Amino acid sequence: MLKPGLRFSHIGIPTQDRDLPIYLEGCKVAINDFNDEPFAVEWLKFDADSEFPEILQKRAHVAYECDDLEAAMAGYKVLVEPFEAGPGLRCAFIEADGYGVELMQRF
């Protein structure tokens, strides 16, 4: 059963063989807009010197929108502390069952 307050957003898949249109300087990663994908796939192409944890650079992650970012993170190992990912959007990454989970809160 899905944890209360979570709504599926997308799945993120690391790649090295795609040209991606959006570059996030602070994360050192290129991505696509998953909202434009029919199956909500976010492709991620990390720079070699990205400081994102290896688990996120090498393995797929699932992302959820949530009502309360801190509450959704409670009790889990934090991989990436909350940060502003864009106007009106805070994100964080946690580890659950050996995989990365992205949590997103709009404000």
TIMI-2910 file (N, C-alpha, C, CB; in pm, 1 decimal, decimal comma, always signed):
<rs>
+----------+----------+----------+----------+----------+----------+----------+----------+----------+----------+----------+----------+------+
!      n_x !      n_y !      n_z !     ca_x !     ca_y !     ca_z !      c_x !      c_y !      c_z !     cb_x !     cb_y !     cb_z ! resn !
+----------+----------+----------+----------+----------+----------+----------+----------+----------+----------+----------+----------+------+
!    +84,5 !   -117,4 !     +0,0 !     +0,0 !     +0,0 !     +0,0 !    +89,3 !   +124,0 !     +0,0 !    -96,3 !     -0,4 !   +122,1 !  Met !
!    +53,4 !   +221,1 !    -79,5 !   +128,3 !   +345,6 !    -90,1 !   +112,5 !   +427,0 !    +38,4 !    +81,0 !   +427,5 !   -212,4 !  Leu !
!   +224,3 !   +481,9 !    +83,8 !   +223,9 !   +565,2 !   +203,5 !   +127,3 !   +683,2 !   +183,3 !   +368,1 !   +616,1 !   +235,8 !  Lys !
!    +45,0 !   +715,0 !   +284,0 !    -50,9 !   +825,4 !   +269,9 !    +19,4 !   +956,8 !   +233,1 !   -130,4 !   +843,4 !   +400,3 !  Pro !
!    -46,0 !  +1035,3 !   +148,8 !     +7,5 !  +1165,1 !   +110,0 !   +102,1 !  +1161,2 !     -7,9 !    +76,8 !  +1225,6 !   +224,6 !  Gly !
!   +128,2 !  +1042,5 !    -65,5 !   +217,4 !  +1030,7 !   -180,8 !   +137,0 !  +1007,0 !   -308,2 !   +318,7 !   +916,7 !   -159,6 !  Leu !
!   +184,3 !  +1067,8 !   -417,7 !   +124,0 !  +1048,3 !   -549,7 !   +236,9 !  +1020,9 !   -648,5 !    +38,7 !  +1173,6 !   -593,7 !  Arg !
!   +223,8 !   +915,9 !   -727,3 !   +328,3 !   +883,2 !   -824,8 !   +354,0 !  +1001,6 !   -916,4 !   +289,1 !   +759,4 !   -907,6 !  Phe !
!   +483,0 !  +1028,6 !   -943,3 !   +521,1 !  +1135,6 !  -1035,1 !   +591,2 !  +1080,8 !  -1158,2 !   +611,0 !  +1236,2 !   -964,7 !  Ser !
!   +702,9 !  +1008,6 !  -1136,3 !   +780,7 !   +958,5 !  -1249,7 !   +881,2 !   +853,7 !  -1203,6 !   +853,2 !  +1073,9 !  -1320,8 !  His !
!   +944,9 !   +791,9 !  -1300,9 !  +1058,4 !   +704,3 !  -1273,9 !  +1179,9 !   +768,0 !  -1340,4 !  +1033,3 !   +557,0 !  -1326,8 !  Ile !
!  +1291,7 !   +768,2 !  -1271,2 !  +1415,3 !   +825,3 !  -1323,7 !  +1512,0 !   +714,6 !  -1360,3 !  +1479,2 !   +920,9 !  -1221,6 !  Gly !
!  +1567,9 !   +720,8 !  -1480,6 !  +1658,2 !   +616,2 !  -1528,6 !  +1789,1 !   +680,7 !  -1575,3 !  +1592,3 !   +533,9 !  -1644,4 !  Ile !
!  +1901,0 !   +643,9 !  -1511,9 !  +2030,4 !   +696,7 !  -1556,3 !  +2066,1 !   +644,5 !  -1695,5 !  +2140,9 !   +659,1 !  -1456,1 !  Pro !
!  +2129,8 !   +729,4 !  -1773,5 !  +2173,1 !   +692,9 !  -1908,1 !  +2301,1 !   +768,0 !  -1940,5 !  +2062,6 !   +723,8 !  -2013,3 !  Thr !
!  +2376,1 !   +718,4 !  -2034,6 !  +2492,2 !   +791,1 !  -2085,1 !  +2484,1 !   +807,1 !  -2236,4 !  +2621,9 !   +718,9 !  -2046,3 !  Gln !
!  +2379,6 !   +752,9 !  -2297,1 !  +2373,2 !   +751,8 !  -2443,7 !  +2259,9 !   +837,0 !  -2501,7 !  +2357,8 !   +610,6 !  -2491,7 !  Asp !
!  +2218,4 !   +940,0 !  -2429,2 !  +2114,1 !  +1028,7 !  -2479,2 !  +2159,2 !  +1173,2 !  -2465,8 !  +1981,4 !  +1005,9 !  -2403,7 !  Arg !
!  +2117,7 !  +1255,0 !  -2560,7 !  +2135,3 !  +1399,0 !  -2548,3 !  +2008,7 !  +1452,8 !  -2483,3 !  +2163,1 !  +1467,5 !  -2688,0 !  Asp !
!  +2025,4 !  +1518,1 !  -2369,9 !  +1909,9 !  +1563,2 !  -2292,8 !  +1905,5 !  +1715,5 !  -2288,6 !  +1914,0 !  +1505,6 !  -2149,8 !  Leu !
!  +1785,7 !  +1773,6 !  -2299,5 !  +1773,2 !  +1917,2 !  -2322,3 !  +1786,2 !  +2009,1 !  -2201,3 !  +1645,7 !  +1942,1 !  -2383,2 !  Pro !
!  +1773,9 !  +1957,0 !  -2080,8 !  +1773,7 !  +2042,8 !  -1961,4 !  +1897,3 !  +2009,8 !  -1878,4 !  +1642,2 !  +2023,4 !  -1876,6 !  Ile !
!  +1975,1 !  +2113,8 !  -1845,2 !  +2094,5 !  +2092,0 !  -1762,6 !  +2075,7 !  +2160,1 !  -1627,9 !  +2222,3 !  +2145,7 !  -1833,5 !  Tyr !
!  +2091,3 !  +2082,5 !  -1520,8 !  +2079,9 !  +2134,7 !  -1384,6 !  +2221,3 !  +2153,4 !  -1329,8 !  +1995,2 !  +2038,4 !  -1292,5 !  Leu !
!  +2267,9 !  +2276,2 !  -1336,2 !  +2406,6 !  +2309,5 !  -1298,9 !  +2441,0 !  +2262,8 !  -1157,8 !  +2429,3 !  +2460,2 !  -1309,8 !  Glu !
!  +2354,5 !  +2291,2 !  -1061,5 !  +2383,4 !  +2257,1 !   -922,6 !  +2395,6 !  +2107,4 !   -897,7 !  +2277,0 !  +2312,9 !   -834,3 !  Gly !
!  +2328,4 !  +2027,8 !   -978,2 !  +2331,1 !  +1881,3 !   -962,4 !  +2429,9 !  +1815,6 !  -1058,5 !  +2191,1 !  +1823,1 !   -984,8 !  Cys !
!  +2474,0 !  +1891,6 !  -1157,5 !  +2561,6 !  +1840,3 !  -1263,0 !  +2500,3 !  +1718,9 !  -1331,3 !  +2698,8 !  +1804,1 !  -1205,8 !  Lys !
!  +2377,8 !  +1743,0 !  -1380,9 !  +2303,9 !  +1637,2 !  -1448,5 !  +2218,0 !  +1699,2 !  -1558,3 !  +2216,2 !  +1557,0 !  -1347,8 !  Val !
!  +2209,9 !  +1630,5 !  -1670,4 !  +2118,4 !  +1668,0 !  -1778,0 !  +1996,9 !  +1576,3 !  -1769,0 !  +2187,6 !  +1657,9 !  -1919,3 !  Ala !
!  +1879,3 !  +1634,0 !  -1794,1 !  +1754,8 !  +1557,4 !  -1785,8 !  +1662,1 !  +1597,6 !  -1900,1 !  +1685,2 !  +1579,4 !  -1648,8 !  Ile !
!  +1554,6 !  +1523,2 !  -1913,7 !  +1443,9 !  +1560,4 !  -2001,5 !  +1326,8 !  +1600,1 !  -1912,4 !  +1404,7 !  +1442,9 !  -2099,3 !  Asn !
!  +1220,3 !  +1650,8 !  -1971,9 !  +1099,3 !  +1681,7 !  -1896,9 !  +1010,6 !  +1557,8 !  -1897,7 !  +1024,6 !  +1805,6 !  -1957,1 !  Asp !
!  +1001,9 !  +1490,4 !  -1784,9 !   +924,1 !  +1366,0 !  -1777,4 !   +776,0 !  +1388,7 !  -1805,3 !   +940,7 !  +1302,3 !  -1640,4 !  Phe !
!   +729,8 !  +1513,3 !  -1791,8 !   +589,4 !  +1543,5 !  -1821,8 !   +558,7 !  +1529,7 !  -1970,8 !   +554,8 !  +1684,5 !  -1775,0 !  Asn !
!   +662,7 !  +1533,9 !  -2053,8 !   +645,4 !  +1519,6 !  -2198,7 !   +656,5 !  +1374,7 !  -2245,9 !   +748,0 !  +1603,9 !  -2270,9 !  Asp !
!   +681,4 !  +1284,5 !  -2153,9 !   +699,8 !  +1142,6 !  -2187,1 !   +570,8 !  +1064,9 !  -2162,6 !   +815,4 !  +1081,6 !  -2104,3 !  Glu !
!   +531,8 !   +976,0 !  -2252,1 !   +406,2 !   +903,4 !  -2235,2 !   +403,6 !   +811,2 !  -2113,4 !   +378,8 !   +823,1 !  -2357,8 !  Pro !
!   +520,8 !   +768,8 !  -2064,8 !   +524,8 !   +679,2 !  -1949,5 !   +593,9 !   +742,6 !  -1829,5 !   +595,0 !   +550,3 !  -1986,6 !  Phe !
!   +603,1 !   +877,0 !  -1827,7 !   +659,5 !   +952,0 !  -1715,7 !   +801,7 !   +908,0 !  -1681,4 !   +570,8 !   +936,8 !  -1594,0 !  Ala !
!   +885,5 !   +892,3 !  -1785,2 !  +1026,0 !   +855,3 !  -1764,3 !  +1112,6 !   +980,5 !  -1768,0 !  +1073,4 !   +753,1 !  -1871,7 !  Val !
!  +1192,6 !   +997,0 !  -1664,2 !  +1293,2 !  +1102,6 !  -1658,9 !  +1428,3 !  +1036,1 !  -1685,0 !  +1291,3 !  +1179,0 !  -1519,5 !  Glu !
!  +1492,5 !  +1076,5 !  -1793,8 !  +1626,9 !  +1027,3 !  -1822,9 !  +1726,3 !  +1120,7 !  -1756,0 !  +1652,8 !  +1018,1 !  -1977,1 !  Trp !
!  +1831,5 !  +1064,9 !  -1697,2 !  +1932,4 !  +1143,5 !  -1626,8 !  +2071,2 !  +1108,6 !  -1678,7 !  +1924,1 !  +1119,7 !  -1474,7 !  Leu !
!  +2146,6 !  +1209,4 !  -1716,2 !  +2284,1 !  +1189,7 !  -1762,9 !  +2374,6 !  +1273,2 !  -1672,2 !  +2300,9 !  +1230,7 !  -1915,6 !  Lys !
!  +2438,9 !  +1205,5 !  -1577,2 !  +2521,9 !  +1272,7 !  -1477,5 !  +2660,7 !  +1303,6 !  -1532,3 !  +2533,5 !  +1187,0 !  -1351,9 !  Phe !
!  +2712,9 !  +1420,9 !  -1496,5 !  +2853,1 !  +1452,2 !  -1524,6 !  +2941,1 !  +1362,0 !  -1438,5 !  +2884,2 !  +1603,5 !  -1497,6 !  Asp !
!  +3062,2 !  +1337,4 !  -1484,4 !  +3154,7 !  +1252,2 !  -1409,8 !  +3183,9 !  +1307,7 !  -1270,6 !  +3284,8 !  +1236,1 !  -1487,2 !  Ala !
!  +3177,6 !  +1439,0 !  -1254,3 !  +3208,9 !  +1499,5 !  -1124,6 !  +3083,7 !  +1537,4 !  -1044,8 !  +3294,9 !  +1622,6 !  -1145,1 !  Asp !
!  +2967,9 !  +1481,8 !  -1080,0 !  +2846,6 !  +1507,0 !  -1002,8 !  +2863,5 !  +1451,4 !   -862,1 !  +2723,0 !  +1444,3 !  -1071,8 !  Ser !
!  +2812,4 !  +1525,3 !   -765,3 !  +2822,1 !  +1482,3 !   -625,7 !  +2700,6 !  +1401,8 !   -580,5 !  +2839,3 !  +1602,6 !   -535,9 !  Glu !
!  +2609,3 !  +1374,9 !   -671,7 !  +2494,5 !  +1292,2 !   -635,4 !  +2543,3 !  +1152,4 !   -597,0 !  +2391,8 !  +1284,8 !   -752,4 !  Phe !
!  +2477,8 !  +1088,5 !   -500,4 !  +2519,6 !   +954,8 !   -457,1 !  +2519,5 !   +854,3 !   -573,2 !  +2427,5 !   +904,9 !   -345,3 !  Pro !
!  +2611,3 !   +760,4 !   -565,7 !  +2625,4 !   +659,3 !   -670,3 !  +2495,8 !   +581,9 !   -693,0 !  +2737,2 !   +562,8 !   -634,7 !  Glu !
!  +2422,0 !   +554,5 !   -587,0 !  +2296,5 !   +479,6 !   -599,7 !  +2200,2 !   +550,4 !   -695,5 !  +2230,3 !   +461,6 !   -461,4 !  Ile !
!  +2203,1 !   +683,4 !   -698,3 !  +2116,0 !   +758,7 !   -788,4 !  +2174,0 !   +769,3 !   -928,6 !  +2091,2 !   +897,4 !   -733,0 !  Leu !
!  +2306,5 !   +766,1 !   -937,9 !  +2370,8 !   +775,5 !  -1068,3 !  +2368,8 !   +643,4 !  -1144,2 !  +2513,0 !   +822,3 !  -1052,0 !  Gln !
!  +2358,1 !   +532,8 !  -1072,5 !  +2368,8 !   +400,8 !  -1135,8 !  +2238,3 !   +322,3 !  -1142,5 !  +2469,2 !   +319,6 !  -1062,8 !  Lys !
!  +2141,3 !   +356,8 !  -1057,1 !  +2017,9 !   +279,5 !  -1050,0 !  +1897,4 !   +369,0 !  -1072,4 !  +2006,6 !   +208,2 !   -915,2 !  Arg !
!  +1792,0 !   +310,0 !  -1121,9 !  +1666,5 !   +382,8 !  -1140,2 !  +1609,4 !   +424,9 !  -1004,9 !  +1564,2 !   +296,3 !  -1217,1 !  Ala !
!  +1535,1 !   +533,2 !  -1005,7 !  +1463,4 !   +575,3 !   -885,8 !  +1317,7 !   +601,7 !   -922,4 !  +1528,8 !   +702,1 !   -822,7 !  His !
!  +1232,8 !   +598,0 !   -822,3 !  +1092,9 !   +631,2 !   -841,3 !  +1067,8 !   +762,4 !   -767,3 !   +998,1 !   +515,9 !   -790,0 !  Val !
!   +977,7 !   +844,1 !   -820,8 !   +951,6 !   +975,0 !   -761,3 !   +803,9 !   +991,6 !   -729,4 !   +997,9 !  +1086,7 !   -854,8 !  Ala !
!   +780,2 !  +1056,2 !   -617,4 !   +644,8 !  +1083,2 !   -571,3 !   +631,7 !  +1229,4 !   -533,0 !   +608,1 !   +992,7 !   -452,6 !  Tyr !
!   +517,8 !  +1287,1 !   -561,0 !   +483,4 !  +1416,4 !   -503,9 !   +421,4 !  +1389,1 !   -367,7 !   +385,7 !  +1497,8 !   -597,2 !  Glu !
!   +447,7 !  +1479,7 !   -275,2 !   +395,1 !  +1461,9 !   -140,2 !   +342,2 !  +1594,2 !    -87,3 !   +503,4 !  +1405,7 !    -46,1 !  Cys !
!   +260,2 !  +1584,8 !    +16,8 !   +203,0 !  +1702,8 !    +80,2 !   +300,3 !  +1764,9 !   +179,4 !    +72,6 !  +1667,3 !   +150,2 !  Asp !
!   +383,3 !  +1681,5 !   +243,9 !   +474,7 !  +1726,5 !   +349,6 !   +607,3 !  +1653,2 !   +332,3 !   +414,3 !  +1700,8 !   +492,8 !  Asp !
!   +706,0 !  +1721,6 !   +277,8 !   +834,8 !  +1660,2 !   +245,8 !   +901,5 !  +1600,1 !   +369,1 !   +927,2 !  +1763,0 !   +182,2 !  Leu !
!   +907,5 !  +1675,8 !   +477,4 !   +974,4 !  +1626,4 !   +598,3 !   +905,1 !  +1502,9 !   +654,8 !   +979,0 !  +1735,9 !   +704,5 !  Glu !
!   +773,3 !  +1502,5 !   +654,5 !   +699,6 !  +1386,4 !   +705,0 !   +723,8 !  +1263,9 !   +617,7 !   +549,5 !  +1417,1 !   +711,9 !  Ala !
!   +728,3 !  +1282,7 !   +485,8 !   +751,8 !  +1170,4 !   +394,2 !   +892,9 !  +1114,0 !   +410,9 !   +729,8 !  +1214,6 !   +248,6 !  Ala !
!   +989,2 !  +1198,8 !   +448,4 !  +1128,4 !  +1156,3 !   +465,2 !  +1153,0 !  +1085,9 !   +599,1 !  +1220,5 !  +1276,5 !   +453,4 !  Met !
!  +1067,9 !  +1109,4 !   +697,0 !  +1089,2 !  +1061,9 !   +834,0 !  +1111,0 !   +911,6 !   +838,8 !   +970,7 !  +1099,3 !   +921,9 !  Ala !
!  +1218,6 !   +872,8 !   +906,6 !  +1248,3 !   +731,5 !   +928,1 !  +1332,2 !   +666,7 !   +819,5 !  +1122,3 !   +656,9 !   +941,2 !  Gly !
!  +1369,6 !   +741,3 !   +716,1 !  +1447,5 !   +686,1 !   +605,4 !  +1586,0 !   +750,3 !   +599,7 !  +1373,5 !   +706,8 !   +471,9 !  Tyr !
!  +1680,4 !   +678,3 !   +543,6 !  +1813,7 !   +732,2 !   +520,4 !  +1803,4 !   +839,7 !   +412,0 !  +1914,5 !   +619,0 !   +479,2 !  Lys !
!  +1855,7 !   +958,1 !   +442,6 !  +1851,0 !  +1068,4 !   +347,5 !  +1974,1 !  +1061,6 !   +257,9 !  +1843,2 !  +1205,5 !   +421,0 !  Val !
!  +1951,2 !  +1055,3 !   +127,7 !  +2060,1 !  +1053,6 !    +29,4 !  +2095,9 !  +1195,7 !    -14,0 !  +2020,8 !   +968,8 !    -93,4 !  Leu !
!  +1994,6 !  +1278,1 !    -35,9 !  +2012,6 !  +1418,2 !    -74,9 !  +1913,8 !  +1500,8 !     +6,0 !  +1991,3 !  +1439,3 !   -230,0 !  Val !
!  +1965,5 !  +1594,4 !    +83,3 !  +1881,9 !  +1682,3 !   +164,8 !  +1789,8 !  +1766,1 !    +75,2 !  +1969,7 !  +1774,3 !   +253,1 !  Glu !
!  +1679,7 !  +1814,6 !   +130,3 !  +1587,4 !  +1895,5 !    +50,8 !  +1656,5 !  +2015,8 !    -14,6 !  +1472,9 !  +1943,5 !   +138,3 !  Pro !
!  +1617,3 !  +2041,6 !   -139,7 !  +1672,1 !  +2154,1 !   -215,2 !  +1563,9 !  +2206,1 !   -308,2 !  +1799,9 !  +2112,6 !   -295,5 !  Phe !
!  +1578,1 !  +2330,4 !   -351,4 !  +1484,2 !  +2386,8 !   -447,1 !  +1524,8 !  +2343,2 !   -586,0 !  +1479,1 !  +2541,1 !   -436,9 !  Glu !
!  +1438,1 !  +2266,3 !   -649,9 !  +1467,4 !  +2211,5 !   -782,6 !  +1416,8 !  +2302,3 !   -893,6 !  +1405,9 !  +2073,1 !   -797,3 !  Ala !
!  +1339,4 !  +2400,0 !   -857,0 !  +1284,6 !  +2494,3 !   -953,2 !  +1183,4 !  +2580,8 !   -882,3 !  +1220,9 !  +2421,8 !  -1074,1 !  Gly !
!  +1124,5 !  +2674,6 !   -953,6 !  +1025,3 !  +2761,8 !   -891,0 !   +909,6 !  +2681,9 !   -831,8 !   +972,3 !  +2862,6 !   -992,3 !  Pro !
!   +889,7 !  +2697,5 !   -701,6 !   +777,9 !  +2631,5 !   -635,9 !   +791,8 !  +2482,8 !   -615,7 !   +657,7 !  +2656,0 !   -711,8 !  Gly !
!   +915,7 !  +2430,0 !   -622,1 !   +935,8 !  +2284,9 !   -609,1 !  +1057,1 !  +2255,2 !   -521,8 !   +953,2 !  +2219,6 !   -748,0 !  Leu !
!  +1032,5 !  +2179,6 !   -414,6 !  +1140,9 !  +2128,3 !   -329,8 !  +1148,7 !  +1977,9 !   -349,7 !  +1118,0 !  +2164,0 !   -178,4 !  Arg !
!  +1272,3 !  +1926,2 !   -354,7 !  +1294,7 !  +1782,6 !   -373,0 !  +1395,3 !  +1732,7 !   -270,2 !  +1344,3 !  +1752,3 !   -516,4 !  Cys !
!  +1387,6 !  +1604,8 !   -243,8 !  +1485,1 !  +1534,7 !   -161,2 !  +1488,9 !  +1390,9 !   -209,8 !  +1449,4 !  +1543,2 !     -7,8 !  Ala !
!  +1597,6 !  +1321,6 !   -176,7 !  +1609,4 !  +1180,3 !   -210,9 !  +1636,5 !  +1101,3 !    -84,4 !  +1721,3 !  +1156,8 !   -315,5 !  Phe !
!  +1564,5 !   +990,4 !    -70,6 !  +1584,4 !   +898,6 !    +40,3 !  +1617,5 !   +761,2 !    -16,2 !  +1458,7 !   +892,8 !   +132,2 !  Ile !
!  +1661,6 !   +672,1 !    +71,7 !  +1684,2 !   +533,3 !    +31,9 !  +1578,0 !   +445,8 !    +97,1 !  +1827,6 !   +485,6 !    +71,7 !  Glu !
!  +1516,6 !   +360,9 !    +17,4 !  +1417,3 !   +265,7 !    +67,1 !  +1441,3 !   +132,1 !     -1,2 !  +1271,2 !   +316,5 !    +41,6 !  Ala !
!  +1465,4 !    +29,8 !    +76,8 !  +1488,2 !   -105,5 !    +24,1 !  +1602,4 !   -110,3 !    -77,1 !  +1361,1 !   -158,0 !    -40,5 !  Asp !
!  +1705,7 !    -27,9 !    -56,1 !  +1823,5 !    -31,7 !   -142,1 !  +1812,8 !    +50,3 !   -269,9 !  +1852,3 !   -171,3 !   -178,0 !  Gly !
!  +1703,1 !   +123,6 !   -285,9 !  +1683,7 !   +207,2 !   -404,8 !  +1657,3 !   +351,1 !   -363,9 !  +1567,3 !   +154,0 !   -491,2 !  Tyr !
!  +1686,8 !   +441,1 !   -455,8 !  +1658,0 !   +581,4 !   -432,8 !  +1510,9 !   +611,3 !   -458,3 !  +1746,0 !   +669,0 !   -521,3 !  Gly !
!  +1458,6 !   +698,5 !   -375,6 !  +1321,8 !   +747,3 !   -391,0 !  +1329,0 !   +899,8 !   -386,7 !  +1225,2 !   +689,8 !   -278,5 !  Val !
!  +1272,6 !   +963,1 !   -487,8 !  +1266,9 !  +1108,7 !   -490,8 !  +1132,8 !  +1153,3 !   -435,4 !  +1288,4 !  +1163,2 !   -634,8 !  Glu !
!  +1138,0 !  +1250,0 !   -346,1 !  +1016,7 !  +1307,6 !   -289,0 !  +1011,6 !  +1453,7 !   -332,2 !  +1013,6 !  +1293,4 !   -131,6 !  Leu !
!   +895,2 !  +1496,1 !   -379,5 !   +879,9 !  +1630,8 !   -434,4 !   +760,5 !  +1698,3 !   -368,9 !   +862,8 !  +1627,0 !   -588,6 !  Met !
!   +781,2 !  +1822,9 !   -325,7 !   +671,1 !  +1899,7 !   -267,8 !   +660,8 !  +2033,3 !   -339,7 !   +691,4 !  +1920,7 !   -114,7 !  Gln !
!   +541,8 !  +2062,5 !   -388,0 !   +516,5 !  +2191,7 !   -453,3 !   +469,0 !  +2291,6 !   -348,5 !   +410,8 !  +2177,5 !   -568,0 !  Arg !
!   +511,0 !  +2415,6 !   -366,0 !   +469,1 !  +2521,1 !   -272,1 !   +440,9 !  +2649,7 !   -347,0 !   +576,9 !  +2545,3 !   -164,2 !  Phe !
+----------+----------+----------+----------+----------+----------+----------+----------+----------+----------+----------+----------+------+
</rs>
